[in-house]
């Protein structure tokens, strides 16, 4: 049975951590509380699974981003233990293009949370929204830095699984930082954070193997990077439809678009990132970073 006939699983649950934008809402009603040694301040973003707040580490006197998983996703003790185990794996990552996780824990009333470095800058999503396309040199530099961050994560056996522009933040010095490994899969523990068999990722940036609910490895993140790279270069969405199922079908079956003539020299890079089969893609993030940087 070919890929076009496989059963495709689509999850509308997306986890947004648009840490640069403050909202007036308080979805989890946590503002003003103290959890562990963190004072919870205003909400910064919310999505299908969690809520992100600006917080203060009252012990060290520093600002942090606090991500709380909503209670309906944390009541299962097995899932909670898996979340904490995966959070500890992410906390071991030390790279300038990866957001630092300071702590993972659970509040007295059952909210699982992550305390992460706080960045007040814009997201790549913000940058793409305000521009038709990025300058080619800037797009290549951002892609190379993301690839270097992924190289570090993949070397530790960690796959992001929800790489998208909203999960790329810019520090004050302009450096892109990958955030929100909340959907990450620790390959060493053979675990994955899913709810009721659903894929918790964003259809527009999902790899074909995610769309088909197949096992994933670091090459899935490279596909997502390819989707982002196309969007940075052209200002267009790779596969665009209001129907998530249609987007998923295009990821699995549609050909990779051809870049316009003035961008044609980057077609090989794009094709190597967006190959439908993982074995036909670049095999490592390091290879991508080296190719872009040479």
URPEUR-V118319 format. One record per backbone hydrogen bond with DSSP energy under -1.0 kcal/mol. NH is the residue of the N-H (numbers start at 1). CO is the residue of the C=O. If there is no record, write none. Layout:
BEGIN
nh-><NH	NH>
co-><CO	CO>
END
This chain:
BEGIN
nh-><5	6	9	19	21	23	29	32	33	35	38	39	40	41	44	45	47	48	51	52	53	54	55	56	57	58	58	61	64	65	66	67	68	69	70	73	74	80	81	82	83	84	85	86	87	88	89	90	91	92	93	98	99	102	103	105	107	110	113	114	115	116	117	124	125	127	128	129	130	134	139	140	141	142	143	144	145	146	147	148	149	150	151	152	153	154	155	157	158	159	167	168	169	170	171	174	177	178	179	184	185	187	191	194	198	201	205	206	211	212	213	214	220	222	223	224	225	226	227	228	229	230	231	232	233	234	235	247	248	249	250	251	252	253	254	263	264	266	267	270	271	272	273	274	280	281	282	288	289	290	291	292	293	294>
co-><2	3	211	17	18	43	26	40	30	38	35	56	33	54	52	52	50	14	68	45	66	42	64	39	62	37	56	57	55	116	53	114	51	112	49	70	71	76	77	78	79	80	81	82	83	84	85	86	87	89	90	95	178	115	115	113	111	107	105	67	103	65	100	168	165	123	124	125	126	232	135	136	137	138	139	140	141	142	143	144	145	146	147	148	149	150	151	154	153	185	164	165	177	122	175	171	169	97	167	181	159	157	186	192	195	199	202	203	207	208	210	209	217	218	219	220	221	222	223	224	225	226	227	228	229	230	231	243	244	245	246	247	248	249	250	260	261	263	264	266	267	268	269	270	277	278	272	284	285	286	287	288	289	290>
END
